[in-house]
Amino acid sequence: MTMHNHAEVGEISERIVLVGDPNRAKYIAEHYLEDAVLVNDVRCAYCYTGMFEGVRVSVMAVGMGGPSMLIYATELCRDYGCKILVRAGTSGGYRDDMKNFDIVLSQAVSTTSGINDNMFNGHFSPVADFGLLSTARSIADEEHLVTYVGGTVCNDRLYRDENYKSKMWKKYGMLCSEQEGCAFYTAAAEFGCRALMMVGITTGIRYDENGQEIFVDLPEREHAQSMDDLVRLALKRALNRKDQLIVGADPAGSEC
């Protein structure tokens, strides 16, 4: 039990999917987990533990933004022994060819956040676990899901004026903008856990004549993707039986 989580040690699985919206956590538990049990409801940060395809897994809502993510990811890794963490969220896409709910697998996170300022004698670069990333891409290909793999940028501000130079992120190849990735990967690194962030693109980021960011609706693909596709990918990634619950293990369990 912690200040923000009333689950007892052992009630949360070592494999966990993190979402922002508590209603999404509830939906996943009701529609995908067998024998799901609500183990935390403090501040509506609902956490459920159940079974998916014969593997014990938890799903938890962590709210929005880096500070909220950092609190929950830290406590999950430090106090509850979580070893494999997958974030399933949403994001705004920079690429013009993206369609609604294309999926980005975040390889590394750039950020405007100050969460890691003064923590290092330099600049820390939070990255995904390679084994989780490569297997997630393989699963997505098998499911015929449209995915992108690459860098993402984590912003503290959602609504930004023309002084924010987001065109530079696009120019340098960032795929999308979101708000939790830096804290998520940083906490996992601190406690030696394995983490992967996957986000569905729900809006496009474009620019008006003054350089002001605008959000635009994206068209559907012929075979439309949805939040359920992202959820299934996250769950399958979190429970892959081949994974060892240690840092540095690739999907086959050998050193990488």
C-alpha positions, 0 to 999 in steps of 0.5 A: 500500500502506498499514498496513491495505491491501496492495493496490497503487494501481490495484488498487482501483476508483474505485467501491467498495461497503463492507460490514462482514462479510468473508464478505459481501464474499467472497459479493458477489465470488463471486456478483456480480462477474466476474473478481473478484480478491482484492487485500487480505486484511490483518486479513481486510478482504477487498477484491475488484475485478472487473466488474459489468455491464461496469463495474469495481467493488471491494467491501471489508469494513471491520469494525464501528464508527466507528474501523474505518470511518474508517481504511479510508474515509480510506485508500481516498479518500486513498491509493487514489483512490476517488471513489464510495463506497457503504456496504451495511450493516444497522441497527435501525429506530425506525419501527413500520411497518418490515418486515424488510430495508426499506432506509434511504437515509441523507440525514444522520447524527446521532451520539453518537460523538466522532470529530469532537469538536475537529475543528471550531469548531462541529458538523459535519453529515455528509451523503450526496451528493445525486446518489447519493441521488436516483439510488439512490431512483429505482433502488429504485423501479424495482426495487419496493423499499421504501425510506425516505429521511431522517436516521439516528443513528450510535452507538458503543454497541450495547447501551445501558441505560435512561439512553440517551435513544433515544426522542428520536431517534425523536421527532425523526424518525431512521429507524434506528440504526447504527454507521459512518455518521458516520465514513463521510460524514466521510471522504468529505467530507474528501477530496472524495469522493461517498458514500451509506450504505444499510442494511437494517433487520434488527431493530426498536428498541422499549422496555420498561416501564422505558424500556430498549431492546429488539430485536425481530424484524420481520415479512416483507413480502408480497414479502420483501426480502433482503440480495441486494436491498441488494447489487444496489442498492448495486452498481447505485448504485456503477456508474451510468454517468451519474455523473461521478467528481467532487463536485457532479455530479448523475446527469445530470452537470450542476451541482447 
